[in-house]
Amino acid sequence: MGIFDQGRGDAQAPRSLAARAGSAVGRIVGLGVVAIVAVAVLGGVVGTIGTGNVGVRTTLGVISLDELGPGIYFKWPVISTVQEFTAKEIAIDLQDLTPKAKDNLSLQDMDVTVYYRAEPGAIAELQARYSGQSVFDEANRVWMPAYGLVFRVARNASYEEVAQVDSLVMHVRRDALAGAILSNMQAELDRTDPGVFNVSRVVIRSVRTDPSIEQSIRDAVANQKKLEAMTIQTEIAKREAEIRITEAEGIAKANRIIADSLTREYLQHEVNQALQEFARRGNTNTVVVPANMGVAPLINLPAGVPAKP
């Protein structure tokens, strides 16, 4: 038994050595793969495109019109480069604009923000067509496609649309002005690159007119308020006049009714009643009888007055 056990142990020894050698080779291969990947990454052979972005490949100075989608990409070192472009909404801030209004008066300051995006499938063609117009966003480490082109279109549209509005009403027409700028921009971009750009929003952040215009605006508002007050006063006077006219018409109508009811017989009756009252009292010196009355005047002298000789 000892001899056989010794033989079996001698047979297992080569197997153990082979296993250890295989394990070492595996580790070496694994380390080699890791080293190759590290070299590839450090050498720029492998890269990634973030969600919502596309890559544009340039090989030996030639731009490929096929965009790279989000995920991992491979490229040839030295001779090939990949730029990552955003396909998300981009904001363009236009600061310190001084356009002229319709009345030929310049604004003191105007700040506008324009939001746009480019179609993902057209970004490579944009880069080939408008070389040098894209701008690198340091904060997000991506390129903004045709930023310079859209910036100039937005600035020009702002100046054109401000020229259609009087400076005195500019501050109350911000929304209409923003809509006009958006429509102007979209039409111009569609004229040169149909279906590539989408101008989603235009926000007018600030509009400041010349100080003299500001005073004119305040005067105009004050005059408008004064006019409104005068209109109200006129309306009140008109209503009061209508009330007085209505009252006068009522009085006139009442007088006509009374006049129609004062017949000659009725007036004679009233006179007779008055004379009877004078006679009853007995202390009346003078009685005035209306003219054209068919009665003789009565003169009552107070008792106890002696007649003159």
For each residue, the residues with C-beta under 8 A, 3 or more apart:
1: 4 5
2: 5 6
3: 6 7
4: 1 7 8
5: 1 2 8 9
6: 2 3 9 10
7: 3 4 10 11
8: 4 5 11 12
9: 5 6 12 13
10: 6 7 13
11: 7 8 14 15
12: 8 9 15 16
13: 9 10 16 17
14: 11 17 18
15: 11 12 18 19
16: 12 13 19 20
17: 13 14 20 21
18: 14 15 21 22
19: 15 16 22 23
20: 16 17 23 24
21: 17 18 24 25
22: 18 19 25 26
23: 19 20 26 27
24: 20 21 27 28
25: 21 22 28 29
26: 22 23 29 30
27: 23 24 30 31
28: 24 25 31 32
29: 25 26 32 33
30: 26 27 33 34
31: 27 28 34 35
32: 28 29 35 36
33: 29 30 36 37
34: 30 31 37 38
35: 31 32 38 39
36: 32 33 39 40
37: 33 34 40 41 46
38: 34 35 41 42
39: 35 36 42 43 45
40: 36 37 43 45 46
41: 37 38 44 45 46
42: 38 39
43: 39 40 77
44: 41 47 75 77
45: 39 40 41 74 75 76 77
46: 37 40 41 72 73 74 75
47: 44 55 72 73 75 82
48: 71 72 73
49: 53 54 55 68 69 70 71 73 82 84
50: 53 70 84 142
51: 70
52: 70 86 87 88
53: 49 50 70 84 85 86 87 88 142
54: 49 67 68 69 70 84 85 87 120 123 124
55: 47 49 67 68 69 73 82 83 84 85
56: 63 64 67 68 82 83 85 123 124 127
57: 63 64 66 68 73 75 80 81 82
58: 61 62 63 64 80 81 82 83
59: 62 64 75 76 79 80
60: 79 80
61: 58
62: 58 59
63: 56 57 58 124 127 128
64: 56 57 58 59 124
65: 124 125 128
66: 57 124
67: 54 55 56 120 121 123 124
68: 49 54 55 56 57 73 82
69: 49 54 55
70: 49 50 51 52 53 54
71: 48 49
72: 46 47 48
73: 46 47 48 49 55 57 68 82
74: 45 46
75: 44 45 46 47 57 59 80 81 82
76: 45 59 79 80
77: 43 44 45 80
78:
79: 59 60 76
80: 57 58 59 60 75 76 77
81: 57 58 75
82: 47 49 55 56 57 58 68 73 75
83: 55 56 58 127 143
84: 49 50 53 54 55 141 142 143
85: 53 54 55 56 118 123 127 134 142 143 144 145
86: 52 53 90 137 140 142 143 144 145
87: 52 53 54 117 118 119 120 123
88: 52 53 117
89: 115 116 117 200
90: 86 115 116 117 144 147 150
91: 113 114 115
92: 113 114 115 116 147 150 151 154
93: 111 112 113
94: 97 110 111 112 113 114 151 154 155 158
95: 111
96: 109 110 111
97: 94 107 109 110 111 112 155 158 159
98: 106 107 108 109 110
99: 106 107 110 158 159 162 163
100: 104 105 106 107 159 162 163
101: 104 105 106 107 162 163 165 166 167 170 209
102: 163 164 165 166 167
103: 166 167 168
104: 100 101
105: 100 101 167 209 210 213
106: 98 99 100 101 210
107: 97 98 99 100 101 110 162 167 170 207 208 209 210
108: 98 208 209 210 211
109: 96 97 98 206 207 208
110: 94 96 97 98 99 107 158 162 204 206 207 208
111: 93 94 95 96 97 204 205 206
112: 93 94 97 154 158 178 181 202 203 204 205
113: 91 92 93 94 201 202 203 205
114: 91 92 94 150 154 181 182 185 199 201 202
115: 89 90 91 92 199 200 201 202 203
116: 89 90 92 150 185 197 198 199 200
117: 87 88 89 90 197 198 200
118: 85 87 122 123 126 145 146 196 197 198
119: 87 122 123 195 196 197 198
120: 54 67 87 123
121: 67
122: 118 119 125 126 193 195 196
123: 54 56 67 85 87 118 119 120 126 127 145
124: 54 56 63 64 65 66 67 127 128
125: 65 122 128 129
126: 118 122 123 129 130 133 134 145 146 193 196
127: 56 63 83 85 123 124 130 131 134 145
128: 63 65 124 125 131
129: 125 126
130: 126 127 133 134 146 148 149
131: 127 128
132: 148
133: 126 130 146 147 148 149
134: 85 126 127 130 143 144 145 146 147 148
135: 143 144 147 148
136: 142 143 144
137: 86 140 141 142 143 144
138: 141
139:
140: 86 137
141: 84 137 138
142: 50 53 84 85 86 136 137
143: 83 84 85 86 134 135 136 137
144: 85 86 90 134 135 136 137 147
145: 85 86 118 123 126 127 134
146: 118 126 130 133 134 149 150 197
147: 90 92 133 134 135 144 150 151
148: 130 132 133 134 135 151 152
149: 130 133 146 152 153
150: 90 92 114 116 146 147 153 154 185 189 197
151: 92 94 147 148 154 155
152: 148 149 155 156
153: 149 150 156 157 185 188 189
154: 92 94 112 114 150 151 157 158 181 185 202
155: 94 97 151 152 158 159
156: 152 153 159 160 188
157: 153 154 160 161 181 184 185 188
158: 94 97 99 110 112 154 155 161 162 181
159: 97 99 100 155 156 162 163
160: 156 157 163 164 184
161: 157 158 164 165 177 180 181 184
162: 99 100 101 107 110 158 159 165 170 177
163: 99 100 101 102 159 160
164: 102 160 161 180
165: 101 102 161 162 169 170 173 177
166: 101 102 103 169 170
167: 101 102 103 105 107 170 209 210 213
168: 103 213 216 217 220
169: 165 166 172 173
170: 101 107 162 165 166 167 173 174 177 207 209
171: 174 207 209 217
172: 169
173: 165 169 170 176 177
174: 170 171 177 178 204 207
175: 178 179
176: 173 179 180
177: 161 162 165 170 173 174 180 181 204
178: 112 174 175 181 182 202 203 204
179: 175 176 182 183 202
180: 161 164 176 177 183 184
181: 112 114 154 157 158 161 177 178 184 185 202
182: 114 178 179 185 186 199 201 202
183: 179 180 186 187
184: 157 160 161 180 181 187 188
185: 114 116 150 153 154 157 181 182 188 189 199 202
186: 182 183 189 190 197 198 199
187: 183 184 190 191
188: 153 156 157 184 185 191 192
189: 150 153 185 186 192 193 196 197 199
190: 186 187 193 194 195 197
191: 187 188 194
192: 188 189
193: 122 126 189 190 196 197
194: 190 191
195: 119 122 190
196: 118 119 122 126 189 193
197: 116 117 118 119 146 150 186 189 190 193
198: 116 117 118 119 186
199: 114 115 116 182 185 186 189 202
200: 89 115 116 117
201: 113 114 115 182
202: 112 113 114 115 154 178 179 181 182 185 199
203: 112 113 115 178
204: 110 111 112 174 177 178 207
205: 111 112 113
206: 109 110 111
207: 107 109 110 170 171 174 204
208: 107 108 109 110
209: 101 105 107 108 167 170 171 213 214 217
210: 105 106 107 108 167 213 214
211: 108 214 215
212: 215 216
213: 105 167 168 209 210 216 217
214: 209 210 211 217 218
215: 211 212 218 219
216: 168 212 213 219 220
217: 168 171 209 213 214 220 221
218: 214 215 221 222
219: 215 216 222 223
220: 168 216 217 223 224
221: 217 218 224 225
222: 218 219 225 226
223: 219 220 226 227
224: 220 221 227 228
225: 221 222 228 229
226: 222 223 229 230
227: 223 224 230 231
228: 224 225 231 232
229: 225 226 232 233
230: 226 227 233 234
231: 227 228 234 235
232: 228 229 235 236
233: 229 230 236 237
234: 230 231 237 238
235: 231 232 238 239
236: 232 233 239 240
237: 233 234 240 241
238: 234 235 241 242
239: 235 236 242 243
240: 236 237 243 244
241: 237 238 244 245
242: 238 239 245 246
243: 239 240 246 247
244: 240 241 247 248
245: 241 242 248 249
246: 242 243 249 250
247: 243 244 250 251
248: 244 245 251 252
249: 245 246 252 253
250: 246 247 253 254
251: 247 248 254 255
252: 248 249 255 256
253: 249 250 256 257
254: 250 251 257 258
255: 251 252 258 259
256: 252 253 259 260
257: 253 254 260 261
258: 254 255 261 262
259: 255 256 262
260: 256 257
261: 257 258 266
262: 258 259 266 267
263: 266 267
264: 267 268
265: 268 269
266: 261 262 263 269 270
267: 262 263 264 270 271
268: 264 265 271 272 293 294 295
269: 265 266 272 273
270: 266 267 273 274
271: 267 268 274 275 289 290 293 295
272: 268 269 275 276 295
273: 269 270 276 277
274: 270 271 277 278
275: 271 272 278 279 287 295 298
276: 272 273 279 280
277: 273 274 280 281
278: 274 275 281 284 287 298 300
279: 275 276 282 298 300
280: 276 277
281: 277 278 284
282: 279 300 302 303
283: 302
284: 278 281 287 300
285: 300 301 302
286: 299
287: 275 278 284 297 298 299 300
288:
289: 271 293 295 297
290: 271 293
291:
292:
293: 268 271 289 290
294: 268
295: 268 271 272 275 289
296:
297: 287 289
298: 275 278 279 287
299: 286 287
300: 278 279 282 284 285 287
301: 285 305
302: 282 283 285 305
303: 282
304:
305: 301 302
306:
307:
308:
309:
